[in-house]
Every structure is written in C-alpha cells, then in structure tokens.
Amino acid sequence: MELPRRILVGYDVIKELGNFIKDLGFGHKVLIISGGNVKNLIGKIIDESLSSSGLSHHWHPINSVTVNHAKQIVDVARNQRSELQSVLGEENP
C-alpha cells in the first residue's frame, strides 16, 4: 500500500486543489468522479481551482458504487484520456 506523500489540511483548502494536483505532477487532464451532492456543494470551487491552475477536467456523475459503475468509470477514464482520476466522497456508498 502506498500512502499519500502530501496532505492538504486546513480551513478552505479545497480552493488549493488545483495547485496541489499540479504540484504532484500527474498531468493536466483530471477526471472527477462524484455524486451530485458533492458537485452541487463544492463543484464551482473545484472548477475554478483546477482551471486557474491550468488543469482541464471532466466531471463524471455517479449515483451508487457497484461493479458495473466501476467498469463504466474505467471506460470514461480511457475515453477522456485523463491522467488523474479523483473520487470525491458521496453520502450513499
């Protein structure tokens, strides 16, 4: 198991997400996998942070986590040719 080498901690750190990802050096195309509630709550902040850091991104909405959804997400990641995938927590696992 590989643990994160960097962790962002503090109030309002979501605004630093773009710079954080950029500093990790994964690339410039990000796929964000999230439920609708997460996107509604912080989606605009994430969009602005990623864009201002020069990262392109695509949101992929999910309603539940199943093997079928996981397979679909793999296909989406391949089609988007994203270099980094991020799964944001959802209240209905």
N, C-alpha and C positions, 0 to 999 in steps of 0.2 A: 504494500500500500504506500502510495506517495502522498504525503501531506503537503498542504499549501506552503509555499515559501514566503508568501506575503499575505498579510491580512489587513484589511481596512477596518478600523474601529473608530467609532465616534459619532457624534451627532451630525446628521445630514450628510453622511459620507456618500450616499447614493449619487450625489452630484459629481463625485470624483471617479465614478465608474469608468468613464471613457479613458481618462488618463491612466487609471490603474491597469485596464486591459492593454492599452497601448504600450505601457512600460513592460508588460510581461513578454511582449514581442511575438505573439501568436499570429499576427497578420492583421489585415484590415477589414475582413468580412466576418461579421458576427451574426449568429443565429440565436435568437432569444425564444425559448420555449416557455410558455406561461399560460396560466388560466386568465380568464377575462378580468377577474377582480384585481389581480396584481397589475395588469396593464392599465386598468382604469385608475388605480390609486397612484402609481408611480411611473407609468409609461411615458408621459410627456417629459419628465425629468430625465429619464434614461435616454430618450430620443435626443434631447438637447445635449446631454453629456457626451454621448457617442459621436454625434455629428460634429460637435465643436472640437473633438479630438481627432477628426479626420477618419473615423471608422464608419464604414457602411454597415447597415444592419437590417435584418428582416425579423419580424415577429411571427411566430407560429403558435396559434392558439390551441390549447388542449382543454378538454372538459374532464377527463379522467385519465388515469395511468393504467394501461393494460399492455399486454404483449403486442397486440395489433397496433396500438398507438405508437409504441416504441419503434416498430418496423416502419410505420409511416414517417416518423421523425427522421429515421436514418435516410429514407428516400428524399425527404425535404432537404436535409443537410447536404446530400450528394448533389441534388439539383441546384441548390443555392451556391454550391461550391464554397461554403463557409469554412473559415479556418479556425473558428472557435464557436462552440456551442455552449450556451448558458441556460440552465434550467432554473427558473425562479419558482419558489415555493408556492403551493396552492393549498387552500384550506380543505379540499376534499381529495385526499390521496387515493 
